[in-house]
């Protein structure tokens, strides 16, 4: 929230000082490596199995904490219990993300049935559930985000930013334009993007 406010105030100050002009905005995306490891991505069956294990571990630690009167060890066990609860929450978030991915595939299967049929079973990360495996600039595939940057053409100052889990730029023009309009109460006269945004 603070960063959002600072960005708006910074750009407004530069605009009022006539350092930048919001008439022409350029948008492009860059893939940024996520903190998730490639090995943290799991399929639905494995995620459910991991969730059951995490829930059993949380229950076991709670029971141990209740049974053990030793106060000094309680803090250590409480920390271990918190870690187990955080893991359980991350696995639940991964399952939620997996449900979103499956719903998106179902929607796409109506128009691109052959392409969807070729894809492997979807996976989600237990470390960073929002990240997706994307093709990077070097040709490799790693967990990443597609960070969209909106900049003024003259001055190259960032005026809007959005991190998405979508591998392509398709469909990301409108949300950025709406963000600029909401943030600065105006639309750019000219908006420059690559051809991939129009597909």
N, C-alpha and C positions, 0 to 999 in steps of 0.2 A: 504494500500500500504506500509506504514511504517512497520507494523507488518510482512508483507510478506518478506520485505527486511531484517529485523532484524533476522527472523527465518533462512533465507538462509545464512546470514553472520555468525550467531552463530554456525550453524551446520558445515559450511565450516571451521571455526576456530578450532572447536573440532576435525574435521577430519584431518586437517593439523597437529595438535598437537598429532595425533595418540591416542586420548582419545576415539574416537568412530570409528567404521568401518561400512561403508554402504553396506558391502557384504551381510548381512542378515538383512532383515526388517520384522517386525511383524505388521500386521494391524488388528484392531478390531474397533467396533463401540460402542458408549455409547449414550443412549438417554438422552437428557438434556431438562429439563422443559423450555418451552417458556414463554414469558411474557404475552401471551394472556390468558384470562380467558376462561373457557369452555363455558360460556354463550355468548361470543362474536362471536361464530360461527353461521352463518346465511345461509339459503338456497337461491337459485337464486332469487325467487320471492321477498323475504324480502329484499335482497340486492338492488334490483332495486327500491323498495319502499323507502328504506333508502337513496339511491342516489338522488331520486327526492326531498325528504325532505331536504337533505343537500344543494342541488342546490337552492331550494327556499329560504332557510335561508341565503345563501351567497348573493343572489340577494336582499333580504330584508335588510340585513345589509349594503350593498353598497348604497342602496337608502337612508336609514336613515343617513348614513355618509355624503352623498351629501346634504341632506336637513337640517342637523343640523349645524349651524354656530359656536356652542360652541366648542372651541378648546380643552379644558381640557377633555371633554367627548369623543372627537374624538379618543384620544389614547386608551381609554378603549374600545371603539367600534371597533377600528382597531384590537385590540388584540382578541376580540370576533370573528371578521370576519376572522382573521387568523386561529383561532381554528376551525371555521366552514369549511374553505377551506381545512385545514389539514384532517378533518374528511371526507370530500368529496373525497380527494385524496386517503385516506385509503380504502374507500368503493370501489372506482374504481379499486384499486390494488386487493382487495378481489374478485371482479368480474373477473378480468384477471386471477387470480389464479384458480378460479372456472372453467373458460373455459379450463385451462390446465388440471385440474383434470378430467373434462368431456371427453376431448380428450384422455387422458390416459385410462380411462374406456372403451371408444369406441375401442381403440386399443386392450385392454385386452379381450374384449368381443368376439373377433374373435377366441381366443384360450381357454378362460375360461368362456364360456357363462353362465354356471350354477352358478359359484361363483359370477360373476358380477350381475346376476339377483337377488341374495340374498341381495346385499348391499342396504343400504338406500340412499336416495337422497344426493348427495355430499353437503358439507357446507364449507365455508371459513370464517376466522376470520376478523372482522372489526378492531381489535386492531393490530394483527400481521398476515397479509395475507399469509406469507410464511409458517407459522407453520401448522402442521397437528396433528390430534388426533392420538396418538400412545399408544400401550400397554407398560407400564413401568415395571421395574424390580419387583416392589411390586405387580404386577398383575392388577393395576388400569389403567385407560385410561385417559390421559391428553394431552393438547397441548404440543408438543415437537419437537425437531430436533434430527436427528440421526447424531451425530458427529463422524466422522471417524478419527482415529489417526493412523499414521504410525510412528513406533518407531524402533530404532536400537535394535536388540535382546540383545546385550551385552552393558549394560549401561542404557537402558530404556530412551533414549533421544528422544523426539518427533522431527521427521524430516519432517513430512507433516501432514496437518490437513485440513479437509473439513466438512462443515456442510450441510446436505441435509435434504429434507423434505420427504424422502423415509423411510417407516417403517421397511423394511428388508434390509439386507446387500447384497442381490442379485444384481449383476451388478455393485457393487461399487469398485471392485478390480482394474479394468482397469483404471478408472479415477485417482486413487491414484498412480498407477504405472507410469502413464503418467506425473503426477505432479512431482513425484520424479525425473524422467528422465529429464524433462524440468528444474527443479530447480537446480539439481546437475550434469547434463550432463552425467549421467550414470545410469545403471539399477542394482538393487541388484542381486546377484547370487542366493540367496535363498529368498523366500517370503513366510512367514507363515501366514495362515488365517484359520478361522473356516470353517467347511463344508458348511455353509449357503451361502458363497460367490460363490460357484461353481454351485449352482442350476440355 
